[in-house]
Each structure stands twice: as C-alpha cells, then as structure tokens.
Amino acid sequence: MNISTAGMEGKEKANFEKWLSYLGVPVAAIVFALLFTMKTPPGLTLQGKAAIAVFLAVFVLWVSQAVPTFVSSLIAIVLLTLTSAWDEKSVLGVFGYDVIWLMVAAFIITSAMTKTGLANRVALWLVSTFGKTARLALISLIIVNFVIAFIVPSTTARAALMLPIALLVAQAYGAQPGKSNFGRLVMIQELQANNISTTAILTATAPQIMAVGLIRDFTGYSVSWSEWFIASFPVALCTMIVSYLVGLVIFKPEVSVPVVEDGGSDGIGKLREQLHKMGPMTKEEKKALFIFCLTVFLWATDKWHVQMFGFKISLVMVAIISATLFYLPFIGLISWKDTKIPWDLMIFSAGAYAVGMALDKSGAAAWALKAVFGSLDLGKIGFFPLYMIVIFIAVFSHMVFTSKTVRTAILIPAVIGIANVAGINPIALALPVSFTIADSITLPPNCKPNLIFYSTGYFSVLDQFIYGVIVCIAKWLLLGIASLTWFKIIGIC
C-alpha cells in the first residue's frame, strides 16, 4: 500500500512539474506584457515598471523551470537592456561583481581540497565523528554554522567556508545533484542555517551593525552586542529547529547512514577504517590545509586588517588570493584542468543578480514598500496588529531587495517613522525588524550565500522557494510570539 501510494504521489508530482514547464513560458510572456504595457502607477517610474515586469516574468520561469535557469538569466539580461529597466553597461557588468568572483574562487578551493585528498579526509572525519545518521549529520552542520557566525563576520565568507564541507557530507551519503532528497536538505539547510544563525549575532554581518547605527541616530538608543544576542538568539535557535523539522517533512531523506562502496551494515565503522587507511597527512594535504586555514584566518580577522597589515584585504580578494596560491608553481597543488567550475550557474547568478539590482536602482523596490506602508491606517491599528504587519513585510522584503544594506537603509527609518506616527516605542518595532535583515532564504538571488549553495545543483528554485516561504512564515510567527513573551520580559516591547 505504501509503495503504491508513493508511486502515485511521485506520478502526480511529475505531472504537476510537467504542466508547470509547459505553461511557464506563455505565462511569463503574458505577465511581462500585461505589466509592461499597463498604465504606470503614480510614484513609479517607467524604468521601475519595466524592472518589475522583468522580475515577475523571470520569477515565473524560475518557479516553473520551463527553461534552464541560465537561459532565464540570459532572457532577463536581454529584457532589462531592451526595456531600459537598467542600462546595458550595468547589466553586463554584474558578471564582474564580487559574488561571481567569490563563487569561482570557492570552486577552485573546493577542487584543490578534493584533488589533494584533504577533502576526503575531512569528510571521513566529520561523518564518522558526527554523522552516524543522516539526521545527526544535518544537525552537526547546523551547529557549525552557529559557531562560526561568532568569528566570521560575513554570511558570504561562511558560505564559501561551508560549501566544501557540505559537498563532502552530501557525497558521503551518496547524494546526487538534483536527485537526492538528502542532498537537497544539506544544501538548503546550509543556506538557511547560514542566514538564520546570522540573525542571532549582531556582528555576523555588516547590515545588522548598520541597523543598530540607524536606530541610535534616529532614536538615541544604543543597542549593545549582548542586548542583541539575548533578544535574537532564542528566536534564531527556534527558527532553525523549525527549519530542520520542516525539512525532514518536505524532503524525507532516502538514506539514514553513510553510503559505503563495498556495502555492509556497519557504515560508520567502514568509514573509520577508510580514514585509518589514509595514514598520516601527506605533504599536499598539509599545503592545502595551510592555504585553507590562511583563508579562514584572513576572513575571520577582516576588521583588524588595517592594524595588522596597514591595509584591508576584502572578502573576495582573500578568496582570490587563496585560489591563486593553489595554482602557483612549487606552492600550488592543482592545474586549470583539475578545476571544476559550473559556468552555466555563474551565468544564472549574474542574470538573477542583475534583475534584483534593477529593482533597487530603478526605485521599484522602494516604491512597492512605500505603497504597502502607505496603505496602513496607523491611527486605528493597535500595537500587535501593526507589529505583525510590519514584521511580515520585513521578513519577506528580501524577495524584492537583493541587498541587505538597501533593505536596512529603507526599512529601519521607515519603521521608526511608522512607530512615531502610531505613538509607540520605536525600539519595539525597529529592533525586531533588524532581526529579519538576514532572512534571505526564499530564492537564489536573494543573497550571495544562496547563489553559492544553489550553484551546487542539488536543489531547484522551486525547492528553495517552498521550503523558504514556510520557514519565513514560521520566523514571522515566532517573532509574534516573542513580542508577547520574551521581548516583554527583557523590555523590548
């Protein structure tokens, strides 16, 4: 009975996805035509209207998977240019953005770690120590994200750091890109853990520090590191627990123990045997480990570079330096032939990011946010309904804004203004809104870590969207509960 039911569900899902792929292109074309030819709403420029039309049309293509994702990006690049949603030089220039270079460098680092055997050694140690089951492996990766969020002040740097480890864990369990539920769970939960753990720690990303600065400038109240942590960490932890449980329901792992080539029931024991057979670390492994540790050190000490060296090395430049070291004579360990870079996914990333940037640059994103906030009758709305509306908009604002910095610059002043008009404590709205800045988990172009993990090919845009929306709703509800309980206890609300 269970087998028949599973077969029917799989067939229904396949038929649904097939219909999505059939309808994707015509629906996208209709959406674009209707929006592009409609009368321009007051306050929105023609450029902004064009950007919205392109974004929603491409969004349909992403979700329906009617065309390969890199083709949808090429379509977006053409439409953005032809409709003047963004100028050609800026659109094409996105391929030179730091996120693309960081992704390239991350795959070079991953290739080097794999070739030297260091990657295999790390995978064997990690899985044999913490990954006795698939669920424990997922939990261990989540914990690592929370730990490194304290010392590496960049979501992108942590994504680049965790990418090789996530790939190795997926491989250890026999996960195949695009086919394995466990692979989907590893990669989507990695990007979610990356973003959600960030919300727990003030210094985990620069826009959160910017938010605290704006709160201080507009209200005169200074939020300390400890105040942020005490308020946000419980919410972040509960959100990640929900994310873990939701993932197990949506994508039931098809494996429970690591996959071993020669079979056998004692998978962990065999993995430990393989680790033992590798013997001491080789010279090449030590070189790879040194370069990797140097990379992590430079990322973690970013804000002290000027004191240490007299100049600052950017996040992306650190990754490029690391990649360069892997190629240098005598020092390096790999050649270009050994490097595996998915260029189709680089093209997708560039096009997707261009769409998001066009929304920002054209003013379309700011117009949409203003339209939503402007429709609220603040004088008649009580604190909790107003709080829930504002938090909902903040949680899902990342679907419009690709930049955390832009979201911060627009949301925080707007929310403080709303609080002042409504006659409530601005901290009660602005600080919880600040806890949502890093919740960019629904689509690949929402933030750089999403693009990095999407580039592995283990999950689709639709996979991430469904999973992300559910977790975002959970975060919204948890923040609502916190406003009635925890935030009252600590004096925020």
Residue pairs with C-beta under 8 A, 6 or more apart in sequence:
17 65
20 63
20 64
20 65
20 66
20 462
21 64
21 65
21 66
22 66
23 64
23 66
24 60
24 61
24 63
24 64
24 65
24 66
24 67
25 61
25 66
25 67
27 60
27 64
28 57
28 58
28 60
28 61
28 64
28 66
29 57
31 53
31 56
31 57
31 60
32 53
32 54
32 56
32 57
32 79
35 49
35 52
35 53
35 56
35 57
36 49
36 50
36 53
36 83
38 49
40 46
40 49
41 49
41 367
41 371
43 367
43 370
43 371
44 52
44 363
44 364
44 367
45 362
45 363
45 364
46 84
47 84
47 85
47 86
47 362
47 363
47 364
48 359
48 362
48 363
48 364
48 367
49 364
50 80
50 83
50 84
50 85
50 362
51 80
51 85
51 86
51 355
51 358
51 359
51 361
51 362
51 364
52 359
52 364
52 368
53 83
53 85
54 76
54 79
54 80
54 83
54 85
54 355
54 358
55 355
55 356
55 358
55 359
55 364
57 79
58 72
58 73
58 75
58 76
58 79
58 351
58 352
58 355
59 443
60 66
61 67
61 72
61 75
62 69
62 72
62 352
62 443
62 444
62 461
62 462
62 465
63 461
63 462
63 465
65 460
65 461
65 462
67 75
68 344
69 344
69 345
69 348
69 352
69 461
70 344
70 345
70 347
70 348
70 351
72 348
72 351
73 347
73 348
73 349
73 350
73 351
73 352
73 354
74 347
74 351
75 351
76 351
76 352
76 354
76 355
77 91
77 92
77 350
77 351
77 354
79 85
80 86
80 91
80 354
80 355
80 358
81 87
81 88
81 91
85 358
85 362
86 354
86 357
86 358
86 361
86 362
90 354
90 357
90 361
91 354
91 358
94 100
94 350
94 351
94 353
94 354
94 357
95 346
95 347
95 350
97 350
97 353
98 314
98 315
98 316
99 156
99 349
99 353
99 448
99 451
99 452
100 346
100 349
100 350
101 316
101 319
101 320
102 156
102 160
102 315
102 316
102 319
102 448
102 452
103 345
103 346
103 349
103 451
103 452
103 455
104 323
104 341
104 346
105 160
105 316
105 319
105 320
105 322
105 323
106 159
106 160
106 163
106 164
106 319
106 452
107 339
107 340
107 341
107 342
107 455
108 322
108 323
108 326
108 327
108 334
108 339
108 341
109 160
109 164
109 291
109 292
109 295
109 319
109 322
109 323
109 326
110 119
110 163
110 164
110 167
110 340
111 326
111 334
111 338
111 339
111 340
112 288
112 291
112 326
112 333
112 334
112 338
113 119
113 122
113 164
113 288
113 292
114 120
114 164
115 333
115 334
115 338
116 282
116 284
116 285
116 287
116 288
116 333
117 278
117 282
117 284
117 285
118 281
118 284
118 285
118 288
118 289
118 292
119 164
119 167
119 168
120 168
120 278
121 275
121 278
121 281
121 285
122 164
122 165
122 168
123 165
123 168
123 169
123 171
123 172
124 172
124 271
124 272
124 274
124 275
124 278
125 275
126 137
126 140
126 165
126 168
126 169
127 137
127 168
127 169
127 172
127 173
127 258
127 268
127 271
128 268
128 271
128 272
128 275
130 136
130 137
130 140
131 137
131 140
131 169
131 172
131 173
131 258
131 268
132 257
132 268
133 256
133 257
134 173
134 182
134 253
134 255
134 256
134 257
135 248
135 253
135 256
137 169
137 172
137 173
137 186
138 185
138 186
138 189
138 244
138 247
139 244
141 162
141 165
141 166
141 169
141 186
141 189
141 190
141 193
142 189
142 193
142 240
142 244
144 162
144 165
145 158
145 162
145 190
145 193
145 194
145 197
146 193
146 197
146 200
146 237
146 240
148 158
148 161
148 162
149 158
149 197
149 198
149 200
149 201
149 204
150 201
150 204
151 300
152 158
152 161
152 204
152 296
152 299
152 300
153 203
153 204
153 205
153 206
153 300
153 302
153 303
154 204
154 205
154 206
154 299
154 302
154 315
155 194
155 195
155 198
155 204
155 205
155 438
155 447
155 448
155 449
156 315
156 448
156 449
156 452
157 299
157 302
157 315
157 318
158 194
158 449
159 190
159 191
159 194
159 448
159 449
159 452
159 453
160 319
160 452
161 296
161 299
162 190
162 194
163 190
163 452
163 453
163 456
166 186
166 187
166 190
166 453
166 456
167 456
169 186
170 180
170 182
170 183
170 186
170 187
170 456
170 458
172 258
172 259
172 271
173 180
173 182
173 183
173 253
173 255
173 258
173 259
174 180
174 255
174 258
174 259
175 182
175 183
175 186
175 255
175 458
176 183
177 183
177 456
177 457
177 458
178 457
178 458
178 459
178 460
180 254
180 255
180 458
181 251
181 252
181 253
181 254
182 251
182 253
182 254
182 255
183 458
183 459
184 251
184 458
184 459
184 463
185 247
185 248
185 251
185 253
186 458
187 453
187 454
187 456
187 458
187 459
188 247
188 251
188 453
188 459
188 463
188 464
188 467
188 468
189 243
189 244
189 247
190 453
191 441
191 449
191 450
191 452
191 453
191 454
191 464
192 240
192 243
192 441
192 467
192 468
192 471
193 240
193 243
194 449
195 438
195 439
195 440
195 441
195 447
195 449
196 236
196 239
196 240
196 243
196 438
196 439
196 441
196 471
196 475
197 204
197 236
197 240
198 204
198 205
198 208
198 438
199 208
199 232
199 235
199 236
199 239
199 435
199 436
199 437
199 438
199 439
200 229
200 232
200 233
200 235
200 236
200 237
201 228
201 229
201 232
201 233
202 208
202 209
202 212
202 223
202 225
202 228
202 229
203 209
203 225
204 438
205 404
205 437
205 438
206 405
207 404
207 405
207 407
207 408
207 437
207 438
208 228
208 408
208 434
208 437
208 438
210 405
210 408
210 409
211 408
211 412
211 430
211 433
211 434
211 437
212 222
212 223
212 228
212 434
214 408
214 409
214 412
214 413
214 416
214 430
215 221
215 223
215 412
215 416
215 426
215 427
215 430
215 431
215 434
216 222
216 223
218 412
218 413
218 416
218 426
218 430
219 416
219 426
219 427
219 430
221 427
223 427
223 431
227 490
228 431
230 490
231 431
231 435
231 486
231 487
231 490
231 492
232 435
234 482
234 486
235 435
235 475
235 478
235 479
235 482
235 486
236 435
238 478
239 471
239 474
239 475
239 478
242 471
242 474
242 478
243 471
243 474
246 467
246 470
246 471
246 474
247 467
250 466
250 467
250 470
251 463
251 467
257 267
257 268
258 267
258 268
258 271
259 267
260 267
260 270
260 271
262 270
264 270
281 289
284 333
287 331
287 333
288 326
288 333
291 322
291 325
291 326
292 322
294 322
294 325
295 318
295 319
295 321
295 322
298 305
298 313
298 318
298 321
299 315
299 318
301 308
302 312
302 313
302 315
305 311
305 312
305 313
306 312
313 321
325 331
325 332
326 332
326 333
326 334
327 334
327 335
327 336
342 455
342 457
345 454
345 455
345 457
346 455
348 444
348 454
349 444
349 445
349 451
349 454
349 455
352 443
352 444
352 445
352 451
353 402
353 445
353 451
355 445
356 401
356 402
356 403
356 445
356 446
357 402
357 403
358 364
359 365
359 400
359 401
359 402
360 401
360 402
360 403
360 406
365 400
365 401
365 406
365 410
366 410
368 400
369 393
369 397
369 400
369 410
369 411
369 414
370 414
372 393
373 393
373 414
373 418
376 386
376 389
376 418
378 386
378 418
378 421
378 422
379 421
379 422
381 389
381 422
383 422
383 424
383 428
383 493
384 480
384 483
384 484
386 418
386 422
386 424
386 429
387 428
387 429
387 432
387 480
387 483
387 493
388 476
388 480
390 415
390 418
390 429
390 433
391 432
391 433
391 436
391 476
391 479
391 480
392 476
394 411
394 415
394 432
394 433
394 436
395 436
395 439
395 472
395 475
395 476
395 479
396 442
396 472
397 407
397 411
397 436
398 404
398 407
398 439
398 440
398 441
398 442
398 446
398 447
399 442
399 443
399 446
401 407
401 410
402 445
402 446
402 447
404 437
404 438
404 440
404 447
407 437
408 434
408 437
411 433
411 437
412 430
412 433
412 434
415 426
415 429
415 430
415 433
416 426
416 429
416 430
418 429
419 425
419 426
419 428
419 429
419 430
420 426
425 493
427 492
428 483
428 487
428 492
428 493
431 492
432 479
432 482
432 483
432 487
432 492
435 479
436 475
436 479
438 447
439 472
439 475
440 446
440 447
440 449
440 450
441 450
441 464
441 467
441 468
441 471
441 472
442 464
442 465
442 468
442 469
442 472
443 450
443 461
443 464
443 465
443 468
444 450
444 451
444 454
444 461
444 464
445 451
450 464
454 461
454 464
483 492
483 493
484 493
487 493
